[in-house]
Amino acid sequence: MRLWERLIRMSKSYKLYLTNPPHPLPTGRQVTLRRGNFNDMSLTRYFIIMVVATALAWTSWGVVITQINPEVAGLDGFALFYTTLFLSLIGTFALIGLAIRMHTQPHHLPYYLVLLSFRQGIFFALLSIGALILQSKDILYWWNILILVVLLTTLEYFALTSFVRRPKRA
């Protein structure tokens, strides 16, 4: 089964699960979905929005690379460079993480897969941008990267332990 078909199937089953769950949801209340409400975003809609946003971010980073002269731009040029690269990396890492998680953890709800992959995409993007900034200042050493990795791992640990219960799909 192709990834696109799997995304559509998972989003439909998740909507069905939310409208008629076999057991109470973790929050203890029932959720009803209304058409046209942006809060009931399907997995397919999330995937399409993320692909388009990531493509726009990579395009804007390409424009920054080709159109801005770093010798003349000053602080604004570097801020644009790192911001557009950060947004591009978040989208790329989140989509790659979601695809990997969908194949390795099909028993989890798509909501949790999206949440984990997006959060870890942010962490990987922070690590990458942090390494690039340290390299631009000529202070990139292995212990700096180790400190960044330990800090982000600690943040991920606290984020993972903040959830009391993660329901699995029936």
Buried (B, 14 or more C-beta within 10 A) or exposed (E): EEEEEBBBEBBEBBBEBBEEEEEEEEEEEEEEEEEEEEEBBBBBEBBEEBEEBBEBBBEBBEEBEEEBEEEEBEEEBBEBBBBBBBBBBBBBBBBBBBBEBBEEEEEBBBBBBBBBBBBBBBBBBBBBBBBBEBEEEEEBEEEBBEEBEEBBEEBBEEBEEEEEEEBEBE
